[in-house]
Amino acid sequence: MKYELTEGQLNPPAEREAINEVVKALGFSLPESYLDFLRAHNGGEGFIGDNYIIFWSAEELEAFNREYEVATYAPGIFLFASDGGGEGYGFDMQDVNRPIVRMPFVGMERQYADVVARDLPDLFTRLPQL
């Protein structure tokens, strides 16, 4: 899958070691489509259609999830991006299919997580229509 932004820039690939370290630190596996994305682009930011998105680098994932206290307020959600404003994008790790959800940072609760895509390639397809 070739990931492209309408406007903006995706970063060069993540170092293999950085990917291995984050997976080890998390203690669970991330969806394969997301790992493929990291192997191609270690984060980046820009527009997909009219929607702005900031993909966090492998090195930022654990810290951002900890700082946002995602495990406390939205157990089972693992964030990997934000819209640069009040919402984050993450995986619902309690769902065997690990769909991508969008949820508010303020008032963060699992009940407010809206499924927006089935995987990362699907997010690039659907985000322009959201």
Secondary structure by P-SEA (a helix, b strand, c coil): cbbbbccccccccccaaaaaaaaaaacccccaaaaaaaacccbbbbbcccbbbbbbcccaaaaaaaaaccccccccccccccccccbbbbbccccccbbbbbbbcccccccccccccccaaaaaaccccc
